[in-house]
Amino acid sequence: MRLFLDSSVLLAACGSAKGASRLLFDTASASGWSLLATPYVADEVLANIVKLTQLTADAGEVWDVLRRQLIIVPDVVTVDRPVVFSASKDRPILQSALAWADVL
């Protein structure tokens, strides 16, 4: 199964070893899951990891480790389906998830 992870899930995984977001990384291989993100998502993580390191000093190091478990797929900015939400920063996330993943 292909799971698309947005920046909030990735940042949560970097911030806590005990949360559900980190559990996705810890169990992905054994569960047969592929963890997907796009360059847009990775850029959002990089832009916000600095704030997280103020709370969790090793968040940047954890991101470096977790990043290696992700499959980075191309950003998708248009889809062959009607889109009924206005343009926003979430549009490329939702459209990329629709294009590449089974689960967001």
Sequence and secondary structure as in RCSB ss.txt:
>XXXX:A:sequence
MRLFLDSSVLLAACGSAKGASRLLFDTASASGWSLLATPYVADEVLANIVKLTQLTADAGEVWDVLRRQLIIVPD
VVTVDRPVVFSASKDRPILQSALAWADVL
>XXXX:A:secstr
 EEE  HHHHHHHHH SSSHHHHHHHHHHHHT EEEE HHHHHHHHHHHHHHHTTSTTHHHHHHHHHTTEEE   
    SS   S   TTHHHHHHHHHH SB 
